[in-house]
Amino acid sequence: MAILRTRTRLEKRFRLEASTWIWAVAFALSLSGQNLATQPVSQEYQIKAAFLYNFSRFVEWPKEAFQNAQSPLVIGIIGDDPFGSYLDDIVRGEKVASHPLVVRRFRRVDEIKTCHILFVSQSETNQMEQILANIKGRNILTVGDVEGFAQRGGVIRFVTESNKTRIRINVKAARTANLTISSKLLRVSEIITP
């Protein structure tokens, strides 16, 4: 009986934390809803943009990942940009700790000097191994939605199942990048082993 009560409490707690995460994503989506008409972005990438924004709040970077306490936290996109101005609108005016959030776009991996979250676009599928190899060991949270992204060394992969966006996390890749992922994020994710 005690085991059943404990299990029920844990299930309620998980649902509460998962609903908090979903609420945070919905809130981020609502921040720039008025700009949807000017920059059409698929609902799928609106949700993924909100996730990218929220990752900045659920991941901890080492102090040396920033030049100083006011340096920006950079969300980068390498390759074709599926977000349009939507991601820029979500992060505009936002800060994590004292770090303002900014979005930068890169065409090639050698352009990446400062970046904390890097979304690897589907257009870079053929260069994915090269991109991941070139930034390996840097304090960059790599995110992608290409098949096998996390198994191939990326940290977070978006997976769409039954019209829902889910995430898979490669914890070993996060450790290699010296990133600490919140247990709240880990609990609502699928952990994979490469």
DABEL-V371406 format. One record per pair of residues at least 24 apart in sequence whose C-alpha atoms are under 7 Angstrom apart, sorted by the first residue. I is the first residue (numbers start at 1). J is the second residue. Records with the same first field share a line. If there is no record, write none. Layout:
# DABEL-V371406
I->J + J
This chain:
# DABEL-V371406
18->188
25->50 + 51
28->90
31->90
32->89 + 90
39->84 + 85
41->83 + 84
45->82 + 83
49->83 + 87
53->91
56->96
57->96
58->181 + 182 + 185
59->179 + 180 + 181 + 182
60->179 + 180 + 181
61->139 + 179 + 180
62->178 + 179
65->139
69->98 + 99
70->98 + 99
71->99
72->99 + 100 + 101 + 102
73->99 + 100 + 101 + 102 + 116
74->101 + 102 + 103 + 104 + 114 + 115 + 116 + 117
75->102 + 103 + 104 + 115 + 116 + 117 + 118
76->103 + 104 + 105 + 115 + 117 + 118 + 119
77->104 + 105 + 106 + 118 + 119 + 120 + 121
78->105 + 106 + 107 + 108 + 119 + 120 + 121
79->106 + 107 + 120 + 121 + 123 + 124
80->121 + 123
81->121
115->140
116->140 + 141
117->141 + 142
118->142 + 143
119->143 + 144
120->144
122->146
136->177
137->176 + 177
138->177
139->177 + 178 + 179
140->177
151->193 + 194
152->194
168->192
